Amino acid sequence: DLGKELLENFVVKICHAKSSWTMVVGAVSGGVDSTIAAKLMSMAIGDRFHAILVDNGVMRMNECAQSKVLLQEHLGINLTLADASELFLGRLKGVTNPEQKRKIIGNTFIEVFEAEAAKIEKEQEESGKGKIEFLLQGTLYPDVIESISFKGPSATIKTHHNVGGLLEDMKLKVIEPLRELFKDEVRELGSILKIDDELVWRHPFPGPGIAIRVLGEVTPSQVEIARKADYIYIEEIKKAGLYRKISQAYAALLPVKSVGVMGDNRTYEQVIALRAVETTDFMTADWFEMPYALLKKISSRIINEVDGVNRVVYDISSKPPATIEWE
Ligand code: XMP
């Protein structure tokens, strides 16, 4: 019923545009919020909704390909995948400042998204169809509160929201079907819509992705190391049945080298930091008490399976004073 009510609510909003060819675009990331918003939208107006998935080169392992299959094949959403990974990674070259990374990724994202939307609009116009008038966003209630009282610590410490600029540039009206819901309600809605549990319970992932989890310069090889370590970490957490108990977990690659030993040889390689937190609102968070046996297994797998890493550490800092992301 919750889904039905929401759906009716925003279908009415779209219909007021009257033109039967009004189109809606929206960015999807493969995360819970954007996927559920996109599913609702495609249920409402079918092919007149175009989802755009931008590959920024700093997503998790296999994430783009898996999200494409899920959105397009399982959920039947009209999807364009824009592979801009080289563009993003090229612009990140030599950049080490976290806010600078966010700015580059946010601006490049807007540029790529707008170019894709313009292509879609042109194709539609050529076939006698209408213009893009709306932008779908998966905004949740906590985001609404945060932007009203935009003086909160997270707003000044890290600039989180990367798509605001889209609205100014494209002059689109916004549709936010989830703006009155909290995360647990969105998950409930996902279950009502029969969206895969794997996606419904997925941990949040920041827009700038692995770029803010590779401390220091973001190069393709550094991203690869962080990605592989993260994959092993999450795989083991899931196998241990702890994934849902943890609010967010990831592996960060530290910009330091440390001495190790392998057989008869001395090694001088990088360090992976494992982070896992429990939180309800992400404004404060406790570090998760990961079982030692599990940490042991994860550490040994990462050191054995990921080239370039000879040391793994576990982060035991709560927020505040630490933040959830390292950058
Ligand atoms: P922090 O690190 O501020 O993170 O404790 C709180 C939550 O926000 C996410 N986060 C971001 N999300 N763009 C995003 O879309 C960002 O730049 C960004 N920085 C942090 C973080 O993953 C956590 O869930």
Boltz pocket constraint, residues with backbone or C-beta under 6 A from the ligand:
constraints:
  - pocket:
      binder: B
      contacts: [[A, 102], [A, 154], [A, 158], [A, 159], [A, 160], [A, 161], [A, 162], [A, 204], [A, 205], [A, 206], [A, 207], [A, 208], [A, 248], [A, 282], [A, 319], [A, 322], [A, 323], [A, 324], [A, 325], [A, 326], [A, 327]]
      max_distance: 6.0
